[in-house]
Amino acid sequence: MLKVFATNVIISNGYNGASALKFSDNGDSVRFRFGKKVYDTRAENNTRWVNMSVKAFGNVCERIKSMKLKEGSFVNLTGRLDEDSWTDQNTGEHKSMMVIILDDIEYASGGGGKKENQASGQTQNGGANAPAPAAAPAAAAPAPAASGNFTGYEPFGGGSLFDEN
């Protein structure tokens, strides 16, 4: 299975006005969807939403109940990518979709991104500004040549594994 990390994602609304989180009858499992706005040059206004389905069981389900998550909550989560499959009751057709089996979930700090208040120097969630991260070292490789010789690979320094030397 593949491990999934999703940060600053938003709990999506349920289908046709249903609750965002759908708990099983006995309350030991929950399903919900989350979304994340991503950059895509092919989409209108260069952005689109990516949505994923999530399932949680046992202790993680209990944690979600205590968090009182709802539509619009920003969370960070980790889980395992899996596939759900079923037979459509109307058509009898076999269907499947990717789903994340949740391992852990927490509230995202700052609700999806911190916005600074210029006057007070405070972040959106009321905490003091964190120190700025150290600057990343500049890439050692030059930018691709304008002559069209770019091969789709630029080394990040320390040389290229694809050099013929």
Wavefront OBJ file of the C-alpha trace (Angstrom):
o trace
v 0.000 0.000 0.000
v 1.001 3.590 -0.489
v 1.311 6.011 2.427
v -0.635 9.268 2.042
v 0.106 12.591 3.759
v -2.351 15.427 3.224
v -1.819 18.822 4.835
v -4.171 21.797 5.119
v -7.018 19.977 3.405
v -10.634 20.935 3.958
v -13.481 18.615 4.929
v -15.851 18.604 1.933
v -19.626 18.795 2.092
v -21.697 15.617 1.809
v -23.590 14.577 -1.304
v -26.953 16.264 -1.895
v -26.922 18.179 1.386
v -25.979 15.151 3.527
v -23.746 15.554 6.563
v -20.049 15.941 5.751
v -19.161 12.948 7.978
v -21.139 9.733 7.704
v -20.824 7.425 10.718
v -21.813 3.747 10.596
v -24.946 2.656 12.450
v -22.923 1.293 15.384
v -20.524 4.305 15.335
v -17.283 2.364 14.920
v -16.438 3.710 11.451
v -16.789 6.970 9.546
v -16.525 8.096 5.919
v -15.910 11.603 4.650
v -14.276 13.463 1.795
v -11.636 16.147 1.809
v -10.610 18.600 -0.866
v -7.532 20.593 -1.772
v -7.272 23.419 -4.296
v -4.382 22.761 -6.683
v -2.723 24.693 -9.497
v -3.645 23.418 -12.974
v -3.011 25.428 -16.129
v -5.707 23.462 -17.983
v -8.436 24.504 -15.535
v -10.443 27.711 -15.411
v -8.523 30.372 -13.419
v -5.579 27.899 -13.285
v -6.982 26.053 -10.257
v -9.177 23.045 -9.590
v -10.219 20.972 -6.579
v -8.899 17.471 -5.909
v -11.226 15.436 -3.689
v -10.502 12.138 -1.938
v -12.650 9.781 0.098
v -11.520 8.745 3.569
v -12.503 5.900 5.902
v -11.613 5.671 9.585
v -12.134 2.849 12.070
v -11.749 2.170 15.798
v -9.624 4.626 17.781
v -9.221 7.013 14.856
v -13.007 7.105 14.457
v -13.354 7.908 18.177
v -10.810 10.704 17.780
v -12.814 12.181 14.896
v -15.961 12.128 17.050
v -14.174 14.033 19.822
v -12.755 16.565 17.335
v -16.299 17.450 16.201
v -15.174 17.879 12.613
v -17.614 19.436 10.181
v -17.738 20.754 6.639
v -15.058 23.412 6.225
v -12.707 22.133 8.964
v -9.034 22.238 7.958
v -7.072 19.099 8.867
v -3.796 17.264 8.341
v -4.017 13.518 7.906
v -1.998 10.397 7.210
v -3.261 7.109 5.917
v -2.893 4.261 3.451
v -4.192 4.390 -0.113
v -6.586 1.546 -0.878
v -9.340 0.732 -3.350
v -13.048 0.286 -2.638
v -15.052 -1.812 -5.061
v -18.786 -2.498 -5.280
v -21.569 -3.433 -7.656
v -23.883 -0.600 -8.673
v -27.400 -1.495 -7.521
v -29.048 0.250 -10.474
v -26.876 -1.000 -13.341
v -25.221 -4.125 -11.901
v -21.910 -2.668 -13.111
v -18.722 -3.304 -11.106
v -17.226 -0.002 -9.896
v -14.197 1.024 -7.871
v -12.547 4.149 -6.468
v -9.480 5.071 -4.468
v -9.962 5.666 -0.734
v -7.635 6.585 2.120
v -7.738 4.375 5.223
v -6.978 6.896 7.953
v -4.122 6.328 10.419
v -4.032 9.763 12.071
v -5.754 13.141 11.866
v -5.245 16.538 13.484
v -6.498 20.079 13.059
v -4.374 22.106 10.661
v -2.865 25.131 12.363
v -4.195 28.451 11.151
v -7.122 27.052 9.175
v -5.480 26.271 5.865
v -2.764 28.869 5.843
v -1.569 31.585 8.188
v -2.376 35.167 7.344
v -0.380 37.754 9.213
v -1.874 40.811 10.794
v 0.546 43.542 9.724
v -0.224 45.829 12.665
v 0.223 43.372 15.522
v 2.640 40.837 14.075
v 0.296 38.038 15.189
v -0.731 35.066 13.086
v -4.340 34.199 12.361
v -4.505 31.708 15.237
v -3.174 34.253 17.751
v 0.347 32.904 18.140
v 3.550 34.820 17.652
v 5.227 34.692 14.278
v 7.526 31.745 13.844
v 11.139 32.455 12.882
v 11.729 32.478 9.166
v 13.177 29.240 7.806
v 16.755 29.242 6.603
v 17.139 30.043 2.932
v 17.520 27.041 0.670
v 20.860 26.745 -1.119
v 20.797 27.825 -4.722
v 20.774 25.082 -7.338
v 24.201 24.288 -8.726
v 22.949 23.549 -12.226
v 22.349 26.298 -14.753
v 18.864 26.861 -16.142
v 17.985 24.919 -19.293
v 19.368 26.405 -22.479
v 17.019 28.496 -24.567
v 18.078 26.459 -27.615
v 15.518 23.773 -26.769
v 18.027 21.183 -25.525
v 16.202 20.692 -22.236
v 15.762 16.955 -21.594
v 13.249 17.228 -18.756
v 15.848 16.792 -16.028
v 17.692 19.468 -14.037
v 20.073 18.335 -11.276
v 19.699 19.982 -7.881
v 23.443 20.202 -7.303
v 26.151 17.649 -6.682
v 26.114 16.587 -10.322
v 23.759 14.567 -12.431
v 23.276 10.825 -12.273
v 22.607 10.994 -15.999
v 25.917 12.620 -17.005
v 27.856 10.623 -19.567
v 31.254 11.737 -18.158
l 1 2 3 4 5 6 7 8 9 10 11 12 13 14 15 16 17 18 19 20 21 22 23 24 25 26 27 28 29 30 31 32 33 34 35 36 37 38 39 40 41 42 43 44 45 46 47 48 49 50 51 52 53 54 55 56 57 58 59 60 61 62 63 64 65 66 67 68 69 70 71 72 73 74 75 76 77 78 79 80 81 82 83 84 85 86 87 88 89 90 91 92 93 94 95 96 97 98 99 100 101 102 103 104 105 106 107 108 109 110 111 112 113 114 115 116 117 118 119 120 121 122 123 124 125 126 127 128 129 130 131 132 133 134 135 136 137 138 139 140 141 142 143 144 145 146 147 148 149 150 151 152 153 154 155 156 157 158 159 160 161 162 163 164 165
